[in-house]
Amino acid sequence: MNINTIRAWLGHVSLDTTNVYAETDLDMKAKALGMYEQNQPTGRKRWRDNPDLLTFLA
């Protein structure tokens, strides 16, 4: 993600302010990923299994 886009989303005037929030290390990344749970409904049909959709997209 472009840091300037993040700056705009947060409403910061300066990239220096945004950089305070954007700095991270590998331990922080590992902790964040460890807290993430992927919740996908079971039995969900994949779009590749839908020939009508593939025809429409083609």
C-alpha positions in Angstrom: 0.0 0.0 0.0 1.3 3.4 -0.9 2.1 5.4 2.3 0.7 8.5 0.8 -2.7 6.8 0.4 -2.6 5.8 4.1 -1.7 9.4 5.0 -4.8 10.6 3.1 -7.1 8.0 4.7 -5.9 9.0 8.2 -6.2 12.7 7.4 -2.6 13.5 8.1 -0.9 16.5 6.6 2.6 15.1 6.9 4.0 11.8 6.0 6.2 12.0 9.2 3.0 11.6 11.2 1.8 8.6 9.2 5.2 7.0 9.5 4.8 6.7 13.2 1.9 4.4 12.6 3.4 2.6 9.6 6.6 1.4 11.3 6.6 -2.2 12.3 8.9 -5.1 12.8 8.7 -8.9 12.1 7.5 -9.6 15.7 4.6 -7.2 15.3 3.7 -8.7 11.9 3.8 -12.3 13.4 1.6 -11.3 16.3 -0.9 -9.6 14.0 -1.1 -12.6 11.7 -1.4 -14.9 14.7 -4.5 -13.1 15.8 -6.1 -13.4 12.4 -8.7 -16.1 11.9 -9.8 -17.0 8.4 -13.6 -17.5 8.6 -14.9 -18.8 5.3 -18.2 -20.5 5.1 -18.0 -24.2 4.4 -19.6 -25.6 1.3 -19.1 -22.3 -0.5 -19.0 -22.8 -4.3 -15.9 -21.4 -6.0 -16.4 -19.1 -9.0 -14.3 -21.4 -11.1 -16.9 -24.1 -10.7 -19.6 -21.8 -12.3 -19.6 -22.3 -16.1 -22.2 -19.6 -16.6 -20.1 -17.1 -14.9 -17.0 -18.1 -16.8 -19.0 -17.7 -20.1 -20.2 -14.3 -19.0 -16.7 -13.2 -18.1 -15.3 -14.4 -21.3 
